[in-house]
Amino acid sequence: MKSLPTDPTAADVIPARTLLGLGPRGQDLGNLRQLQLAPLRGRGALRLSMGLGMALVAFVTMLHHVALPVAGGWLGASLFFSLWSWRRFRGLPLGDPKLPGSVEYRLCNRHALYSALLWGAPFWLQGLTPGIDHILSMWTIAVLMMLTLAIVAHSVPLACTLFIMPVSLSAAAALGLAGAPEIGAVTLVAGILLSGFCVRFAQIHIRSRRAEETLHEKSETVSLLLREFEETSADWLWQTDSNRRLVHVSPRLAYALGSSADRLEGVPLLQALSGDAWDTGLFPKSLHDMAERMKRRESFSNLIVPVSIGGRPRWWELSASPRLDESGKFLGFRGVGSDVTEQRATAEQIARMARFDNLTGLPNRLSLNEDLARALARAVEAKSRCALLMIDLDRFKAVNDTLGHPVGDKLLAQVAARLKALMERGMTCGRLGGDEFAVVLHNVASGAAAEDLAQRIIATISRPYVVDNHQLFVGASVGYAIGPTDGATVETLTRNADLALYKSKDRGGNVVAAYVASLHAQAEERRVMEQELRGALERGEFELYYQPVVTAADGTLNGFEALLRWTNQKLGNVSPGRFIPLAEDARLISPIGEWVLRTACREAMKWPSNLKVAINVSADQLTDPSFASVVVSALAQSGLPPQRLEIEVTESVFLRDGGGAAQLLDQLIALGIRLSLDDFGTGYSSLGYLRKTQFSTIKVDRSFVVGAAKGSIESIAIIRAVVALADSLGMSTTAEGAETELEVETLRSFGCSNIQGYYYGRPMPASDVLTLFRRPDDVATAAA
């Protein structure tokens, strides 16, 4: 593809075909179209007034020769076209340098042609044999239009030509039929000359504009160089004689050396730079290199040398060239220098930051990967083993969210110090990021040795911490892989150790897990499940089941808990215990939760008005600022009264955002929605949450129900305490998981308000729930 020249000397050779838009297709026009369109910007009103004025003049003139209806029709068409064209061009980005301008350029040409057809018509309004007086009067007005257009739109010669030539041809043809072919020829030649003038004028215009642009760019370049020189004025000039002694010492150089110009005059350059080392002769290598180059009279550039100024070490960057007289005699050196101590320190700091964690001072991921690569290489060469331990802190996020990041950072620093204290010869610990750490073991004897270190790491990290008068407890999950058995490359060994860490976290944390090959299958299963889960809502694979909740005293039904079920074509029926945590990790729980909320509210409206529906809400949903509006929308669309909706949350939601969840729950309570605290007593600090939030119900976990039925003293004491606490706070209690008559009777004896479990009913689809409310004759009719 051929490009147009943009320098001012080449701009005047732009061919007329290119200016007219008739050049080869695919030609790179640069900014040519913008330069052509720029003069039209802001001239819409001028073109409009010109079109309207000339149309009125032509109308008045042609009334002497043309019937009023015909002249009026032409005038109406002219006025309409002028207004339409003005509106069409108003607001267009004419000459915008960020756009190619080809669309606007073609539009200008089309409108010029439309205008030519309109102004070529008046010559024929008297018929095919018009009078010469009429033609000449119209031609006079048309010439004024052509000249005005050539002045206003001279930068777009094709548009001018598309107007001038059709109008001139029309006038010439009319004059020929009127018996004045000589005058017709004159009009045609005038049109051709005027079109050529427009092309030439456009060439001059483009050359001038590009020359201005080039001049502007050069001015900016010069200004930039001047600013750069002023900003780098910390440099100083230096000069020596043929014996390498300083001469013509500038005040800036004297100030940099901490002395006066007079005292430095005639001092050897090496002595001035080396300070106390001059007497001992123990110069740094870079100073020796500079001295040798000067001895050989060689130029040097950007040479970094250590300098001693008043006993303080500094770093200078020096450049110099030998000075020669006209006869070639060596006169000495002349050069420039600058102090780069700060820059060097910054570079060293950046180099350190690239390999060490700023918060803990431990090696970062880059350093650990380099160390692991060395450990693997030695293990392969010596036919030994190395190991990589991946460590993730348990419950650290709760500390960060409740006490803030400053406390979390201090805790991480203490964890790093404990890890570092465990390190022995052949071990390297580092921080990968967040609350993840890793340990590289060189020449490890066996997997048992790696597991022993992992157990010691867990025991050490799990000891209590004191940060800003807070006693904190965190644990650690560790996964490890042995190299090169479990991976011969850094990437493979890291991935496999990470799979082992995920297995450790999946087992509840605070345990050690070794890499095994089956973890890949588990990871692949999780990947496939996540992929299927992302499209489950669109495919309509979710369904809500409802489990009855009854009054403990008489077994009366008072509501249902909505439970989510997922049936996938590839995976079949997937347990909520498997896909709910995955949905939370993949940030899919919010849209799924919204679907559950809207569906449950809609189906609950089909039940008797005394029955409630309970919906589980995750912590991710409660951290979404739009959750309250989603609840309001679901209630409004379904018509469900707020008092019939109960939202169940676990204690973990309060550990996510430092109080935001509690504020959102208070908003829901203000709407009349009931609030239930699920899995009470199995979490962190339940009593504090009961004090902060007005719960309607406390749910007792099934583990306590089973224990109480078996006579467990602890479980019985916990249930009695929960019931007493709820009664004192004006709350009800719901015991979960009652499956036997013994468990039900035990819960009744303890005074539980409500019971939920298989004893009263398993979770059922919405259609089965509706059959519970039908009369027997309705059921029989439906069955028939």
Secondary structure, DSSP 4 states (H G I P E B T S, - for coil): -PBPP-SHHHHTT--HHHHTT-S-TT-B-TTHHHHHHGGGTT-HHHHHHHHHHHHHHHHHHHTTTS-HHHHHHHHHHHHHHHHHHHHHHTT--TT-TTS--HHHHHHHHHHHHHHHHHHHSGGGTT-SS--HHHHHHHHHHHHHHHHHHHHHSTT-HHHHHHHHHHHHHHHHHHHHHTT-HHHHHHHHHHHHHHHHHHHHHHHHHHHHHHHHHHHHHHHHHHHHHHHHHHHTTT-EEEEB-TTSBB-S--HHHHHHTTS-HHHHTT-BHHHHHHTTHHHHT---HHHHHHHHHHHTT--EEEEEEEEEETTEEEEEEEEEEEEE-TT--EEEEEEEEEE-HHHHHHHHHHHHHTTB-TTT-SB-HHHHHHHHHHHHHHHHHHT--EEEEEEEEESHHHHHHHH-HHHHHHHHHHHHHHHHHH--TTEEEEEEETTEEEEEESS---HHHHHHHHHHHHHHHTS-EEETTEEE--EEEEEEEEETTS-SSHHHHHHHHHHHHHHHHHTTSSSEEE--THHHHHHHHHHHHHHHHHTHHHHT-EEEEEEEEEETTT--EEEEEEEEEEEETTTEEEPHHHHHHHHHHTT-HHHHHHHHHHHHHHHHTTS-TT-EEEEE--HHHHT-TTHHHHHHHHHHHHT--GGGEEEEE-GGGGGSSTTHHHHHHHHHHHTT-EEEEEEETSSS-HHHHHHHS--SEEEEPHHHHHHHHTT-HHHHHHHHHHHHHHHHHT-EEEEE---SHHHHHHHHHHT-SEEESTTT---EEHHHHHHTTS-HHHHHHHH-
